[in-house]
Amino acid sequence: MSRRRSASYGGQARGAREGRILKLTVNGEAYEHRGDGTLLSLLDEMGVDPERVAAMLNDRVVPKAERGTAHLAPGDRVELLTFAPGG
């Protein structure tokens, strides 16, 4: 069984740049992204503060510095983890 990978970082996003909706899975739930197809635009669209979240794209941690160039593809899996202070 082969594993599908998203478009490479810095590559052309498939789908969103052409005006289509990207169907993704975000935290295990179906999600339709209408932004420019980057991870950063997804965070913005969802109202998530990029400074307060860890993000994974298809089981790979995406550093903050790469989120604007991490392009999404249809079927990608995104996991977002927020940190809450506590004791």
DSSP file (Angstrom, degrees, kcal/mol; ACC not computed):
  #  RESIDUE AA STRUCTURE BP1 BP2  ACC     N-H-->O    O-->H-N    N-H-->O    O-->H-N    TCO  KAPPA ALPHA  PHI   PSI    X-CA   Y-CA   Z-CA
    1    1 A M              0   0    0      0, 0.0     2,-0.2     0, 0.0     0, 0.0   0.000 360.0 360.0 360.0 122.9    0.0    0.0    0.0
    2    2 A S        -     0   0    0      1,-0.0     2,-0.5     0, 0.0     0, 0.0  -0.528 360.0-127.0 -87.0 157.0    1.6    3.3   -1.0
    3    3 A R        -     0   0    0     -2,-0.2     2,-0.3     0, 0.0    -1,-0.0  -0.908  19.0-132.2-107.9 123.3    1.2    6.4    1.0
    4    4 A R        -     0   0    0     -2,-0.5     2,-0.3    71,-0.1     0, 0.0  -0.545  22.5-159.1 -76.4 133.8   -0.1    9.6   -0.7
    5    5 A R        -     0   0    0     -2,-0.3     3,-0.1     1,-0.1    53,-0.1  -0.818  14.7-118.5-112.2 152.7    2.0   12.7    0.0
    6    6 A S        -     0   0    0     -2,-0.3    66,-0.1     1,-0.2     3,-0.1  -0.275  51.6 -68.6 -77.8 172.1    0.9   16.3   -0.3
    7    7 A A        -     0   0    0      1,-0.1    64,-0.2     7,-0.1    -1,-0.2  -0.304  67.7 -95.2 -56.2 146.4    2.5   18.8   -2.7
    8    8 A S    >   -     0   0    0      1,-0.1     3,-2.4    -3,-0.1    63,-0.3  -0.236  48.0 -85.1 -66.7 155.5    6.0   19.5   -1.6
    9    9 A Y  T 3  S+     0   0    0      1,-0.3    61,-0.2    61,-0.1    -1,-0.1  -0.379 119.1  18.1 -59.7 134.5    6.7   22.6    0.5
   10   10 A G  T 3  S+     0   0    0     59,-3.0    -1,-0.3     1,-0.3    60,-0.1   0.344 103.4 117.3  83.9  -7.4    7.2   25.6   -1.7
   11   11 A G  S <  S-     0   0    0     -3,-2.4     2,-0.4    58,-0.3    -1,-0.3  -0.264  79.1 -74.6 -84.9 177.2    5.5   23.8   -4.6
   12   12 A Q        -     0   0    0     -3,-0.1     2,-0.2     1,-0.1    -1,-0.1  -0.573  48.1-123.0 -74.2 127.2    2.2   24.8   -6.4
   13   13 A A        -     0   0    0     -2,-0.4     2,-0.5    23,-0.2     4,-0.2  -0.492  22.9-134.3 -67.8 137.9   -0.8   24.1   -4.3
   14   14 A R  S    S-     0   0    0     58,-0.7     2,-0.9    -2,-0.2    -7,-0.1  -0.837  75.5  -0.7 -95.3 128.6   -3.3   21.8   -6.1
   15   15 A G  S > >S+     0   0    0     -2,-0.5     5,-1.9     1,-0.1     3,-1.3  -0.580 116.4  65.0 104.4 -72.6   -6.9   22.9   -6.0
   16   16 A A  G > 5S+     0   0    0     -2,-0.9     3,-1.9     1,-0.3    21,-0.2   0.860  98.1  55.8 -62.7 -38.4   -7.2   26.1   -3.9
   17   17 A R  G 3 5S+     0   0    0      1,-0.3    -1,-0.3    -4,-0.2    -3,-0.1   0.714 104.7  55.8 -67.3 -18.1   -5.2   28.3   -6.3
   18   18 A E  G < 5S-     0   0    0     -3,-1.3    -1,-0.3     2,-0.1    -2,-0.2   0.293 125.5-100.9 -95.0   8.9   -7.6   27.3   -9.0
   19   19 A G  T < 5S+     0   0    0     -3,-1.9    -3,-0.2     1,-0.3     2,-0.2   0.551  82.5 127.0  85.8   7.9  -10.6   28.5   -7.0
   20   20 A R      < -     0   0    0     -5,-1.9     2,-0.4     1,-0.0    -1,-0.3  -0.507  64.1-105.8 -94.0 166.9  -11.7   25.0   -5.9
   21   21 A I        -     0   0    0     -2,-0.2     2,-0.6    -3,-0.1    13,-0.2  -0.754  26.5-137.5 -90.1 135.5  -12.4   23.8   -2.4
   22   22 A L  E     -A   33   0A   0     11,-2.6    11,-3.1    -2,-0.4     2,-0.7  -0.853  11.8-146.9 -93.7 121.7   -9.7   21.6   -0.8
   23   23 A K  E     +A   32   0A   0     -2,-0.6    52,-3.4     9,-0.2    53,-0.2  -0.809  33.1 162.4 -90.6 116.1  -11.3   18.7    1.1
   24   24 A L  E     -A   31   0A   0      7,-3.4     7,-2.5    -2,-0.7     2,-0.5  -0.693  41.3-121.0-123.3 172.6   -9.1   17.9    4.1
   25   25 A T  E     -Ab  30  77A   0     51,-2.3    53,-3.4     5,-0.2     2,-0.5  -0.989  29.1-173.4-117.0 119.4   -9.2   16.1    7.4
   26   26 A V  E >  S-Ab  29  78A   0      3,-3.0     3,-1.8    -2,-0.5    53,-0.2  -0.960  72.4 -19.6-117.3 118.5   -8.5   18.4   10.3
   27   27 A N  T 3  S-     0   0    0     51,-2.9    -1,-0.2    -2,-0.5    52,-0.1   0.876 129.2 -51.3  50.8  42.4   -8.2   16.8   13.7
   28   28 A G  T 3  S+     0   0    0     50,-0.3     2,-0.3     1,-0.2    -1,-0.3   0.439 119.0 105.4  81.8  -0.1  -10.1   13.7   12.5
   29   29 A E  E <  S-A   26   0A   0     -3,-1.8    -3,-3.0     1,-0.0    -1,-0.2  -0.882  77.3-104.7-116.2 145.5  -13.0   15.7   11.0
   30   30 A A  E     +A   25   0A   0     -2,-0.3     2,-0.3    -5,-0.2    -5,-0.2  -0.410  44.0 179.4 -63.3 139.3  -13.8   16.5    7.4
   31   31 A Y  E     -A   24   0A   0     -7,-2.5    -7,-3.4    -2,-0.1     2,-0.6  -0.995  24.2-145.8-146.7 138.5  -13.0   20.2    6.5
   32   32 A E  E     -A   23   0A   0     -2,-0.3     2,-0.4    -9,-0.2    -9,-0.2  -0.926  18.3-155.1-108.5 113.3  -13.4   22.2    3.3
   33   33 A H  E     +A   22   0A   0    -11,-3.1   -11,-2.6    -2,-0.6     9,-0.1  -0.736  18.7 175.7 -91.9 130.2  -10.6   24.8    2.9
   34   34 A R        +     0   0    0     -2,-0.4    -1,-0.1   -13,-0.2     8,-0.0   0.274  50.3  97.3-114.5   7.6  -11.3   27.8    0.8
   35   35 A G  S    S-     0   0    0      3,-0.1   -16,-0.1   -13,-0.1   -13,-0.1   0.178  98.3 -69.7 -81.1-157.0   -8.1   29.7    1.4
   36   36 A D  S    S-     0   0    0      2,-0.1   -19,-0.2     1,-0.1   -23,-0.2   0.422  72.4-102.3 -83.4   3.3   -4.9   29.9   -0.8
   37   37 A G  S    S+     0   0    0      1,-0.3    35,-3.7   -21,-0.2     2,-0.3   0.588  82.1 119.4  92.1  10.4   -4.0   26.3    0.0
   38   38 A T  B  > S-E   71   0B   0     33,-0.3     4,-1.8     1,-0.1    -1,-0.3  -0.726  72.3-119.8-103.9 160.3   -1.2   26.8    2.5
   39   39 A L  H  > S+     0   0    0     31,-2.2     4,-2.3    28,-0.6    29,-0.2   0.891 115.1  55.1 -61.8 -39.0   -1.2   25.6    6.1
   40   40 A L  H  > S+     0   0    0     27,-2.0     4,-2.2     1,-0.2    -1,-0.2   0.898 106.8  49.4 -62.8 -40.7   -1.0   29.2    7.3
   41   41 A S  H  > S+     0   0    0     26,-0.3     4,-2.7     2,-0.2    -1,-0.2   0.850 108.7  54.1 -67.9 -32.4   -4.1   30.2    5.4
   42   42 A L  H  X S+     0   0    0     -4,-1.8     4,-2.0     2,-0.2    -2,-0.2   0.936 108.5  48.6 -63.4 -46.1   -5.9   27.2    6.9
   43   43 A L  H  X>S+     0   0    0     -4,-2.3     5,-2.8     1,-0.2     4,-0.6   0.920 113.3  47.7 -59.3 -43.7   -5.0   28.4   10.4
   44   44 A D  H ><5S+     0   0    0     -4,-2.2     3,-1.2     1,-0.2    -2,-0.2   0.931 110.3  51.3 -62.2 -47.1   -6.2   31.9    9.5
   45   45 A E  H 3<5S+     0   0    0     -4,-2.7    -1,-0.2     1,-0.3    -2,-0.2   0.847 112.2  47.3 -59.1 -35.3   -9.4   30.6    8.0
   46   46 A M  H 3<5S-     0   0    0     -4,-2.0    -1,-0.3    -5,-0.2    -2,-0.2   0.517 114.0-116.8 -85.8  -5.3  -10.1   28.6   11.2
   47   47 A G  T <<5 +     0   0    0     -3,-1.2     2,-0.5    -4,-0.6    -3,-0.2   0.784  62.6 151.3  75.0  27.2   -9.3   31.5   13.5
   48   48 A V      < -     0   0    0     -5,-2.8    -1,-0.3    -6,-0.2    -2,-0.1  -0.804  49.5-126.4 -96.3 129.4   -6.3   29.7   15.0
   49   49 A D    >   -     0   0    0     -2,-0.5     3,-1.9     1,-0.2    -5,-0.0  -0.641  15.3-151.2 -72.9 114.3   -3.4   31.7   16.3
   50   50 A P  G >  S+     0   0    0      0, 0.0     3,-0.6     0, 0.0    -1,-0.2   0.707  93.2  59.9 -64.4 -18.2   -0.4   30.3   14.6
   51   51 A E  G 3  S+     0   0    0      1,-0.2    -2,-0.1     3,-0.0    13,-0.0   0.624 106.5  46.6 -80.5 -13.4    1.8   31.3   17.5
   52   52 A R  G <  S+     0   0    0     -3,-1.9    31,-0.8    30,-0.0     2,-0.3   0.047 102.9  71.1-119.0  25.5   -0.2   29.1   19.9
   53   53 A V  E <   -C   82   0A   0     -3,-0.6     2,-0.4    29,-0.2    29,-0.2  -0.996  61.9-142.7-143.3 145.7   -0.5   25.9   18.0
   54   54 A A  E     -C   81   0A   0     27,-2.9    27,-2.7    -2,-0.3     2,-0.4  -0.884  28.5-157.2-100.3 141.0    1.7   22.9   16.9
   55   55 A A  E     -C   80   0A   0      7,-0.5     7,-2.7    -2,-0.4     2,-0.4  -0.957  14.2-170.3-128.3 140.1    0.8   21.6   13.4
   56   56 A M  E     -CD  79  61A   0     23,-2.4    23,-2.2    -2,-0.4     2,-0.5  -0.984   5.5-162.7-124.7 138.9    1.3   18.3   11.6
   57   57 A L  E >  S-CD  78  60A   0      3,-2.8     3,-1.0    -2,-0.4    21,-0.2  -0.972  79.5 -20.5-122.0 114.5    0.6   17.7    8.0
   58   58 A N  T 3  S-     0   0    0     19,-3.4    -1,-0.2    -2,-0.5    20,-0.1   0.925 130.1 -48.0  50.6  50.6    0.3   14.0    7.0
   59   59 A D  T 3  S+     0   0    0     18,-0.3     2,-0.5     1,-0.2    -1,-0.2   0.617 116.5 113.3  70.4  15.9    2.2   12.9   10.2
   60   60 A R  E <   -D   57   0A   0     -3,-1.0    -3,-2.8     2,-0.0     2,-0.2  -0.978  68.9-124.0-119.5 127.4    5.0   15.4    9.7
   61   61 A V  E     -D   56   0A   0     -2,-0.5    -5,-0.2    -5,-0.2    -7,-0.0  -0.497  23.0-149.4 -66.1 132.5    5.5   18.3   12.1
   62   62 A V        -     0   0    0     -7,-2.7    -7,-0.5    -2,-0.2     5,-0.1  -0.926  13.2-133.8-108.0 113.5    5.6   21.6   10.2
   63   63 A P    >>  -     0   0    0      0, 0.0     3,-1.8     0, 0.0     4,-0.6  -0.253  23.4-111.7 -61.6 152.3    7.8   24.3   11.9
   64   64 A K  G >4 S+     0   0    0      1,-0.3     3,-1.2     2,-0.2     4,-0.4   0.874 116.8  59.0 -52.0 -41.4    6.3   27.7   12.2
   65   65 A A  G 34 S+     0   0    0      1,-0.2    -1,-0.3     2,-0.1     3,-0.2   0.692 107.6  46.4 -65.1 -18.8    8.7   29.1    9.6
   66   66 A E  G X> S+     0   0    0     -3,-1.8     3,-1.2     1,-0.1     4,-1.0   0.468  83.2  93.2-102.0  -3.3    7.4   26.7    7.0
   67   67 A R  T << S+     0   0    0     -3,-1.2   -27,-2.0    -4,-0.6   -28,-0.6   0.811  82.7  54.8 -65.7 -30.3    3.7   27.1    7.4
   68   68 A G  T 34 S+     0   0    0     -4,-0.4    -1,-0.3     1,-0.2    -2,-0.1   0.678 117.4  36.5 -75.3 -16.3    3.3   29.8    4.8
   69   69 A T  T <4 S+     0   0    0     -3,-1.2   -59,-3.0    -4,-0.1     2,-1.1   0.389  87.0 106.0-114.7  -0.4    5.0   27.5    2.2
   70   70 A A     <  -     0   0    0     -4,-1.0   -31,-2.2   -61,-0.2     2,-0.2  -0.709  62.5-155.3 -82.0 100.6    3.5   24.2    3.3
   71   71 A H  B     -E   38   0B   0     -2,-1.1   -33,-0.3   -63,-0.3     2,-0.2  -0.562   2.2-137.7 -85.2 141.7    0.9   23.6    0.6
   72   72 A L        -     0   0    0    -35,-3.7   -58,-0.7    -2,-0.2   -56,-0.2  -0.639  14.3-163.5 -95.5 151.9   -2.1   21.5    1.1
   73   73 A A    >   -     0   0    0     -2,-0.2     3,-2.2   -60,-0.1   -58,-0.1  -0.933  39.7 -77.4-130.4 155.2   -3.5   18.9   -1.3
   74   74 A P  T 3  S+     0   0    0      0, 0.0   -50,-0.2     0, 0.0   -52,-0.1  -0.254 118.6  21.0 -52.7 134.5   -6.9   17.3   -1.4
   75   75 A G  T 3  S+     0   0    0    -52,-3.4   -51,-0.2     1,-0.3   -71,-0.1   0.367  86.9 149.0  88.4  -4.2   -7.2   14.5    1.2
   76   76 A D    <   -     0   0    0     -3,-2.2   -51,-2.3   -53,-0.2     2,-0.5  -0.240  42.7-132.9 -61.5 152.5   -4.3   15.8    3.4
   77   77 A R  E     -b   25   0A   0    -53,-0.2   -19,-3.4   -51,-0.1     2,-0.4  -0.945  22.3-172.1-110.4 123.9   -4.5   15.1    7.1
   78   78 A V  E     -bC  26  57A   0    -53,-3.4   -51,-2.9    -2,-0.5     2,-0.5  -0.957   5.4-168.2-118.0 132.1   -3.9   18.1    9.4
   79   79 A E  E     - C   0  56A   0    -23,-2.2   -23,-2.4    -2,-0.4     2,-0.5  -0.985   4.8-166.7-119.1 129.3   -3.5   17.8   13.2
   80   80 A L  E     - C   0  55A   0     -2,-0.5     2,-0.5   -25,-0.2   -25,-0.2  -0.967   1.6-169.6-118.8 128.3   -3.5   20.9   15.3
   81   81 A L  E     - C   0  54A   0    -27,-2.7   -27,-2.9    -2,-0.5     2,-0.3  -0.971   3.2-163.7-120.3 122.5   -2.5   20.9   18.9
   82   82 A T  E     - C   0  53A   0     -2,-0.5     2,-0.5   -29,-0.2   -29,-0.2  -0.782  15.5-132.1-103.3 151.5   -3.0   23.8   21.2
   83   83 A F        -     0   0    0    -31,-0.8    -2,-0.0    -2,-0.3     0, 0.0  -0.863  17.3-166.2-106.0 133.8   -1.2   24.2   24.5
   84   84 A A        -     0   0    0     -2,-0.5     2,-0.1     2,-0.0    -2,-0.0  -0.972  19.8-127.0-120.6 130.0   -3.1   25.1   27.7
   85   85 A P        +     0   0    0      0, 0.0     2,-0.3     0, 0.0     0, 0.0  -0.376  48.8 129.8 -69.9 153.3   -1.4   26.3   30.8
   86   86 A G              0   0    0      1,-0.1    -2,-0.0    -2,-0.1     0, 0.0  -0.984 360.0 360.0 177.4 178.9   -2.2   24.5   34.0
   87   87 A G              0   0    0     -2,-0.3    -1,-0.1     0, 0.0     0, 0.0   0.398 360.0 360.0-154.2 360.0   -0.9   22.7   36.9
